Amino acid sequence: AQTVTQSQPEMSVQEAETVTLSCTYDTSESDYYLFWYKQPPSRQMILVIRQEAYKQQNATENRFSVNFQKAAKSFSLKISDSQLGDAAMYFCAYRTSGNTPLVFGKGTRLSVIA
Amino acid sequence: DSGVTQTPKHLITATGQRVTLRCSPRSGDLSVYWYQQSLDQGLQFLIQYYNGEERAKGNILERFSAQQFPDLHSELNLSSLELGDSALYFCASSEKGGGNYGYTFGSGTRLTVV
């Protein structure tokens, strides 16, 4: 079974600084998709960024970017110019290319210090 | 508004009771997924429906059941409730492709069993 591991239960960053959240996954598939979701205190699950495994280029969405290392099965999220509104739980998720459900990691709680 | 509607938002009930959680997917989405999030934990996949048919099952208890109706809305039934069933229950939907672009989540139903 596929597993997703987030080894940092909690992280903190100073406002305007950069932080990187780690994620590793275990799979024998070659075609799959990876996601980062944000869960603020409102508990709403918000898609931050996605990456297709067959694309070598790392995905970016404004201040959010990923470092996708397929051979190492690593998918880290970098948040640049951190803002107070970035404080949330961040979940890494994986799914194969078939119609299979998303598998989530246990999450990393990010605090942003003013 | 994500387009996925979950009702009720909050539910308080006693042990041994039965409740029904409702989800209306985003317009045009055929797949519905149910997830359980216990306090400060990751999201655990329960069950998936696609166009009215069950597609995948996760760690769903026998006391729990679900269905997707012809109008594509879905219901999750939880019976013989126990204190440990207290959690946030999310419904998510995805496009025909099975979620290659991620899922759209509802705002969740917070269930408290007392």
Interface residues (C-beta under 8 A of the other chain):
Chain A: Y33 F35 Y37 S42 R43 Q44 M45 I46 L47 R50 E52 F91 R95 S97 G98 N99 T100 P101 L102 V103 F104 G105 K106 G107
Chain B: S2 S31 Y33 Y35 Q41 G42 L43 F45 Q48 Y50 R55 A56 G58 L88 F90 A92 G98 G99 N100 Y101 G102 Y103 T104 F105 S107 G108 R110
